[in-house]
């Protein structure tokens, strides 16, 4: 490591790894932590350095990217950073790219002491593959000054981004966007299955559909995976189920029904039951293939 403080990375799954690769390509030095040693090995393999604990990251870094799985893990990690920060050290900036419960993130932002950790909400819209290519959209919430201070990190991870105001608003936008994306994935999968049942070649049909009025980015990103059956994950089925259950919870609290989201949850539940939880979320097509018409 050079004399410049490295950027911490906590959580080196699909999204954490994609963010780390972007930051390394931008010349940033990285110090990473994950409970999975194999993920840390991969992180070290492309130029990161492994931390022994969250506490080490609190000691050695000023900016920290959080890419953990869910809201509970974000809260636990932020609390651990606060507890581990040495007395007198400049406050950390914790930039969280995870999709979380926006109400809990608002509360976390309010209760986190700013003289210890300045929290920046920064979920990204896009798969891990799109993030690694620089095509993800950042949805920023919270303190604009803290976001500006970690501009080098944000420029690396999401060159395109919008600041949406208060902490929690980034997550609210992310959930609404993911609802549209998930329903689009299911619609594409159902259309491909239907076309095949009608006797059309699904690959040839996809090419036509991509030139039609129904064209969407989902066709470009997920369509080839659905046709080929290559479910190498860029976003896990279990991850999308977590997000959709959060959408339904948020909508229920506001008295809103989400019938298409409910249908999507039933589809991904079928995938999980079939052992496809760690597949790419394009594998929803497999559950749609399994569906039979209702008995008359």
Secondary structure, 3 states (H helix, E strand, C coil): CCCCCCEEEECCCHHHHHHHHHHHHCCCCEEEECCCHHHHHHHHHCCCEECCCHHHHHHHCCEEEECCCCHHHHHHHHHHHHHHCCCCCCCEEEEECCCCCHHHHHHHHHHCCCCCEEEEEEEEECCHHHHHCCCCEEEEEECHHHHHHCHHHHHHHCCEEEECCCCCHHHHHHHHHHHHHHHHHHHHHHHHHHHHHCCCCHHHHHHHHCCCCCCCHHHHHHHHHHHHCCCCCCCEHHHHHHHHHHHHHHHHHCCCCCHHHHHHHHHHHHHHHCCCCCCEHHHHHHHHHHCCCCCC
